[in-house]
Amino acid sequence: MKLLFVTLTILCLLPAIPATAQVLYDNGPINGTTDAWTINFGYVIGDSFTLLNNSTVGGFNFGVWETAGDVLTSVYWSITSFPAGGTLYGSGTASGKNLTDQFISLNQYGYDIDMITVTGLDLPLSAGPTYWLNLQNAVSTGGNPVYWDENSGTGCKGDNGMGGGCPSQAGDGIGSDPSESFDINGTSGGGTPEPGSFILLLSGILGVIGVLRRKLV
């Protein structure tokens, strides 16, 4: 009986399984047929998003139009409090193992429509404020323009348990630019242990203390 109790105690003390990545904000699917906006050659495009909970952003996806056969090799990203300005919460150049380019289709204008996945972020953000995801300095294998796919927020899920402010606003200094296709992913809660895991951990600690006390008496 004592062996069983000790075994259960050890199991309780094992680290809790970490939360899996989830979509924190979804501005809708890639459109690929309406329009798109340049994110290289000095142009910067920013789209807004908000989060329902304190979260850790691990990455994001977005849609692009590329010249047929081109592959995106790097892109500079930043998350700020205003379009391409204000408070800088995080930034970097995604490339190599932290960037993948997945071909989806060829549109009616002859462009490849691809989904870009950026990973490797570990960026804690608080719930509430409006953030801006900004993209610029994109580089492709052919050295051609790269365009962020416009979907105008159609089909966005930002108010369906995945953040707020849906559809996104867009900002690039040219006026009435509709918002683009993207999603933000990561873990909600900023790594805070779930209540159940905390209770199990506390029970395990108390159990070990009880066993040690009986052995000392």
N, C-alpha and C positions, 0 to 999 in steps of 0.2 A: 504493500500500500504506500509506504514511504517512497519507494522507487518511482511509482507512478506519479506521485505528487511532485517529486523533484523533476521528473521528465516534463510534466506539464508546465512547471515553472520556467524551465529552460526555454521551452517553446514560446512562452509568453514574452521572454526577454529578447527573442530574435528580432532583428530590425524589421519594421513594417515595410511591406512592399511599396515602393515609391509610386506616386500617382502617374498614370500614363498621360502622354501628351494628348491634348484635346484642342478643338477649334475654339479660340477665344473671341474672335470676331470674323464674320463672313460677309463680304460685300457682294456676293453673288458669283455665278459661274462665268467662265471665260466666254465672251461673245464671238469675237473673231470676224464679224461681218459688218459692223457699223463704222467704227473709226478707231484711231489709236494715236498716241502722243509720244513724241521723241524723248528718249531718256539718255541721249549721248550728244556729243558735239556742243556741250555747254548748256544744254537744256536740263531743267530740273522739274520733275512732277511730284506733287505731294497730295496724298489723300488722307482724310481724317478717320479716326476710329476712337472708340471709348471701350472701357472694360467694366464689366459688372462687378468683378471681384479683384482684390489684390492678386496679381498673377506674376509668373515668370515666363517671359516670352522666349521661346526656343527657336523660332524661325517664322517664315512666312512663305506663301505661294503667290504668284501673280502671272497673268497672261501677257504674252508679247506677240507682236507681228515681226517677223524677220524675213529678209530676202531668202528666197528658196535655197536651201542647202547650208545656210548660216547656222552657227551654234553659238549661243551666248557663253562666253568664258569668264566674264567677271562683271560686277556691277557694284557701285558704291551706294550704300543705304544709310539713312539716318532716321532717328525717331526724335521729333522735336515738339515743342509746345505751339508753334505756329508754322505755316508752310515754309519749309527750308530756313527756319530761323527761330528765335526765342530760345528757350531752355533746351539744351542738348541732353537727351537721356541716354543715347547710345548711337554708335555709328561704326562703320567698317566697310571693307571691301570683301564681298563674297566671291570666292573663286575656289578652284580645286575641289576637294572633297566636300566643301560646304556649299556647293552650287551644282544643281543638276538641271538639264534642259531636256524636256520630254516633248517630242513632236506629237501634235494632236491631229491636225488636218491642214489642208491647203485651201485657202479661201478664194472667193471669186475674183480677187484682185491679184492673185498669183503669189501671195505671201504665205510663208509657213506660219501656222498658229501653234505656239508652243506654251507649255506650262513650265515656269521656272520655280524651283524649290530652293530656298535658302535655309540652311541649318547652322547649328553651332553657336547660336546666340544663347546667352544666359543673362537676360535683362529683366530685373524686377521692376514692375510698374504698378502703381496704385490704381484702385478703382476710382472713377469719377472724372478726372480731367480729360479734356480732348487732346489726343495725340495726333501727330502727323507722321505718316510713313512717306519718306522722300526717296526717290530713286534718280540716279544720275551716273554719268561716266561709264555707261554700259559699253562693253567691248565684245565684238563677235569675231568669229574666225575669218570672215570676209571683209571686216572693217566697214560694214555698211550701217546705215541707221537702224536703231532698234526702237520699237514703238510699244509703249504700254497699252494694252488692250482696254478700250472703253466699253463699259457695259451700263453706264449711267445708274448703277445700283440696282438694276433689274434682277429680281430673285434674291436680293440680299437677305441674310438671316440674322443680322446684327441685333434685332429686337426680339429674337426668338431664343432667349437664353444664351446668346453668344455675344454679349456686349451690346452697346447702345449706339445711338447716333447713326442709325441706318436709314437710308443709304448715306454713304460717305459724301462729304464735301470734297472738292478738289481745288487745288491752288497751284498756279504756275505763272501768275503775272500776266496772263493773256485774257483774262476775263471769265467767260462763261464755259469753262472746260468742265464737262460732266465727269462723274467719278469713274474710276477704273476697276477692273476685276482683280481682287486680291483677298487673301484671308490671313489672319494672324493666328499662330498656334503656340501652345506651350502648356503650362500647368497652372491651374487655378488655385488660389490660396497661398501662393508663395512658399510652398513647402511646409506649411503648418501641419502638424500631425492631426489626423482625423480623430474625433472624440473616442471612437471605439478602440483605435490603436493606443491612444493614451491610457484608456482604462485598463487595457490588457497589460501594458507596460507597468502601470502602477500596481496592478494585482500581482504581477510576477515579482516585483521588488519586495512587496510585503510578504509574499510567500517564502522567498529566500530568507528574509529576516526571521520569519517564524521557525524555519528549519534550523537555522544557526542557533537561535535561542534555545531550542530544545536540546541541541547537541551540547551546549555549554552547561546546561543544568545538570 
